[in-house]
Structures are given as C-alpha cells and as structure tokens.
C-alpha cells in the first residue's frame, strides 16, 4: 500500500474571485481533481456548492449558468471565492491527503476588500485557517459544513447551515 505522499501531485489554487464590492468571502481548502482539471471552482458534479449558493442567493438557475456567468452572479451579490491553501501535495481530492501545504496570504487579500464583513469557510479544513483572521475582530467568521460529496451530511442539513450567509448578503 502506498503512503499518502507517494504519487501525490502538486495542486495549486485558483486566483481569487473578488472585486471592490466583495462583502462575503467564501474560502475553500484547495480545489479537488475535477476542479483542477476543469479550471473551475467546485466543478465536481456532485459537489453541492453551486446548489447551496443558488438557494442562499435565491437564484435557482445559478448551477445551470455557464461558469463565467456563475462567477459574475456571485460578484454581483457581493460574494467572493478563494482557497486557504495556495499549493500543496495531494493524491486525489480529499483534504485529509493534503501535505506540505502553503497558506494563501489571507490578510493581504482582506486589505484589498474595503467592504468585506464576513468570511465563510467551506468545510473544517478551510476553517482551520480562521486563526489568520484574529487581527480582524470586525469580521464575522462563519464555519460551514463542506459542500464536498465526501462530506455526507444531508443537503437539507448543509443548506440550513449555509442559509446563515443570507443574513450577510445584501
């Protein structure tokens, strides 16, 4: 049996999807294999990110939009995306297999977002990066259950937690 580090590939995050109007920043851990192959956030067909955001934003057609249009819809709602891990070695897509992770500079990004008031973490691995946010007591920090299909919590239960973002999106 191979060790986790054997055969691991270097995975790199995407550039942040933000603008000066970003009020809510959703941070994942690191794109999985399907997302990296497609060069799109949350590209795995069973990842529930886009359906969850469709419900929170009350935009039921969001998952069916072309990827650039989905990103524009998020930005128009004041929602940005990024990851807490800049790059890491990982075999497969599970966060548990992330090794030698290099963190993204969250404080540098926050400094560029004058309207930011909420940082939401998509899953427990991402939420561990909240320690980087302690110098920003004005930020609301919101850990959310992972949208990943590997996190087997029922969609309705995930949605109940993700609905807390609705209070922060105007």
Number of C-alpha atoms within 10 A of each C-alpha: 4 6 9 15 14 11 12 16 14 14 22 18 22 19 10 13 17 22 16 12 16 25 22 28 24 21 25 25 25 28 27 23 19 16 18 19 11 11 13 16 23 21 20 19 11 13 16 20 22 21 20 23 21 19 16 19 19 11 12 14 12 21 17 12 11 9 14 9 13 17 20 15 17 20 20 14 16 21 28 24 21 24 27 25 26 19 22 20 20 25 22 17 18 14 18 11 15 24 16 12 17 13 15 16 13 17 12 9 12 18 9 13 18 12 14 21 19 20 25 22 26 22 19 15 18 22 22 13 19 17 8 13 16 10 9 12 9 11 15 15 19 18 21 23 20 24 24 19 15 12 13 11 14 9 14 10 10 19 21 13 14 23 16 14 20 13 8 15 16 12
